[in-house]
Amino acid sequence: MGYRGNHHMPMPEKTQEIMRRIVDTSNVDILLFNAPIERDRDRRMISRCHKHKCKPNLLMLLVTEGGNPDAAYRIARCLQDRYEKFTCFVSGYCKSAGTLLLLGANELVFSEHGEIGPLDIQLAKKDELWESESGLTVMTAMSSLHENAQEAFDHFFISVSSRSGGRITVRTASEIAAKLTQALYSPISGQIDPIHMGEVYRSMAIAREYGKRLMQKSKNFNNETLNELISNYPSHGFVIDKEEASEKFRNVRFCTEDEGALVAELGDLAQIALDRPIIKYLSDDIETQVSNDARAKQAEAILEQPGTAGLATPTEGNIPTNGQAGTPGVAAAGG
């Protein structure tokens, strides 16, 4: 059954065996990050990372709807500094600030469910307390307004020139076309808030500058890719799959058989952004189980010694008299 979205249950042996093979093959920590990327969460993540006894490499399963670009940058920087190789496993839905975070990775891995999105920063929606809007929405609206106004001017200019039979000069025709276009689009452009536009451009500049800094260590993309992720997509949720990502990033691959099996075992935890966040070093469960198994074997060996069956000795404080080894902490191994 696998975890299947219940990360409080002990990790099944099959899941542990899959992770053990991944860890042994690539010498990696396996980190699951399924949560919004928010301030304070970055602080907790950095503290956890620095207290953790790290292997040289990291495989991070990243599932998120996005969040705060400052927090995404801080987490990415921490993982770059902590690990020799940072691999981001796009196992499911990963958008917005999640795309910024994965710019710090040396390698991207996609499952069949994996998708990323544009580097789109969410902004507080004007006059709405709890709602947000995509910066791309504002930019798309401005681009559309510009294109339509240009088309209207061209239409008016050609129409006036051709219908006059050459009696109206080019200068006069352009003045007429400009006035008609202005009359048509002034009510629309008059609703544009310059302060809000400034916020949009500032948020895009933040994403660009953070991306440049992460690029210096990840070396997995270039400035052209960064600019495309910021401005070349029409919507926040636009799907960038493995094939398209391969055209933009240097190191992209499809998941191995074991990595795909791990995603299948984890279920929704590795594919869908959940309401209840989970950030967990999954590979720690392997170490916990190994320690528990070792204690159980040691206790079993003591019980098998002549004259000790069913007896508790000072070195057997956690061994019940029924002959079964106590293994405290097993129930919490997957917590």
Secondary structure, 3 states (H helix, E strand, C coil): CCCCCCCCCCCCHHHHHHHHHHHHHHCEEEEEEECCECCCHHHHHHHHHHHCCCCCEEEEEEEECCECHHHHHHHHHHHHHHCCEEEEEECCEECCHHHHHHCCCCEEEECCCCEECCCCCEEECCCCCCCEEEHHHHHHHHHHHHHHHHHHHHHHHHHHHHHCCCCCCHHHHHHHHHHHHHHHHHHHHCCCCHHHHHHHHHHHHHHHHHHHHHHHHHCCCCHHHHHHHHHCCCCCCCCECHHHHHHHCCCEEECCHHHHHHHHHHHHHHCCCCCCCEEEECCHHHHHHHHHHHHHHHHHHHHCCCCCCCCCCCCCCCCCCCCCCCCCCHHHCCC
